[in-house]
Amino acid sequence: MKDLSQVVRKALVTERFAKLRERDNKFIFEVHPDANKHEVRQAIELYFGVKVLDVRTMNVVGKVKRLGRYQGKRADWKKAIVTLAAGENIDLFDQV
């Protein structure tokens, strides 16, 4: 994974993540499954212009779902919890 424009896919906004943002200055993103912590850090710092202190990543396994007799599986994906330095903020989340 070398192209930083494809690392961050979307920002995740839920009530739980809003509490993390207010309390600990942590922001959550869906990232490319092949991206590592260094690439996530570089992409966030480049595109949002903030100082990243810590990046934690986790692979989320898609659930198996049924509709009648048919069975399918949701896609696996990766999320990253990014901790910003004190006083830093991403304006994208203030509008939500």
C-alpha positions as CSV (number, residue, x, y, z in Angstrom):
1,M,0.0,0.0,0.0
2,K,1.9,3.1,-1.2
3,D,-0.8,5.5,-2.4
4,L,-1.9,7.5,0.7
5,S,-5.0,8.8,-1.0
6,Q,-6.6,5.4,-0.8
7,V,-5.7,4.6,2.8
8,V,-8.6,6.4,4.6
9,R,-11.9,5.3,3.2
10,K,-14.4,7.1,5.5
11,A,-14.9,8.5,8.9
12,L,-17.1,6.5,11.3
13,V,-19.6,8.5,13.4
14,T,-21.5,6.8,16.2
15,E,-22.5,7.8,19.7
16,R,-19.7,5.7,21.2
17,F,-17.1,7.2,18.9
18,A,-18.4,10.7,19.8
19,K,-17.7,10.1,23.4
20,L,-14.2,8.9,22.6
21,R,-13.7,12.1,20.5
22,E,-14.8,14.4,23.3
23,R,-13.1,12.6,26.2
24,D,-9.8,11.3,24.7
25,N,-9.4,13.3,21.5
26,K,-9.6,10.0,19.5
27,F,-11.1,9.8,15.9
28,I,-12.2,6.6,14.2
29,F,-11.8,5.8,10.4
30,E,-12.5,2.9,8.1
31,V,-9.2,2.3,6.3
32,H,-7.9,0.0,3.5
33,P,-7.4,-3.5,4.7
34,D,-3.8,-3.6,3.5
35,A,-2.8,-0.3,5.2
36,N,-0.5,-0.4,8.2
37,K,-0.3,2.0,11.1
38,H,2.5,4.0,9.6
39,E,0.5,4.6,6.4
40,V,-2.6,5.6,8.4
41,R,-0.6,8.1,10.4
42,Q,1.0,9.6,7.3
43,A,-2.4,9.9,5.5
44,I,-4.2,11.5,8.5
45,E,-1.3,14.0,9.0
46,L,-1.1,14.8,5.3
47,Y,-4.8,15.3,4.6
48,F,-6.1,16.8,7.8
49,G,-2.9,18.7,8.9
50,V,-2.9,17.4,12.5
51,K,-0.3,15.8,14.7
52,V,-1.1,12.1,15.4
53,L,0.2,10.6,18.7
54,D,-1.1,7.0,18.4
55,V,-2.8,4.7,15.9
56,R,-4.5,1.5,16.8
57,T,-5.9,-0.7,14.1
58,M,-8.2,-3.7,14.2
59,N,-9.7,-6.1,11.6
60,V,-13.5,-6.4,11.8
61,V,-14.8,-9.8,10.6
62,G,-18.0,-9.6,8.6
63,K,-21.1,-11.3,10.0
64,V,-22.8,-14.2,8.3
65,K,-26.4,-13.1,7.4
66,R,-29.4,-15.1,6.2
67,L,-32.4,-14.1,4.1
68,G,-34.7,-17.1,4.0
69,R,-32.8,-20.1,2.8
70,Y,-30.0,-18.0,1.3
71,Q,-26.9,-17.3,3.3
72,G,-24.3,-14.6,2.6
73,K,-21.5,-12.8,4.4
74,R,-20.8,-9.1,4.9
75,A,-17.4,-7.9,3.9
76,D,-14.4,-7.9,6.3
77,W,-13.0,-4.4,6.9
78,K,-10.4,-2.6,9.0
79,K,-10.8,0.3,11.3
80,A,-8.3,2.7,12.9
81,I,-8.5,4.6,16.1
82,V,-6.3,7.7,15.8
83,T,-5.3,9.7,18.9
84,L,-4.5,13.3,18.2
85,A,-2.2,15.7,20.2
86,A,-3.8,18.0,22.7
87,G,-5.3,21.0,21.0
88,E,-5.6,19.3,17.6
89,N,-9.0,18.7,16.0
90,I,-10.4,17.5,12.7
91,D,-13.1,19.9,11.5
92,L,-14.9,17.1,9.6
93,F,-16.4,15.8,12.8
94,D,-17.6,19.2,14.1
95,Q,-20.3,19.4,11.4
96,V,-22.0,16.1,12.5
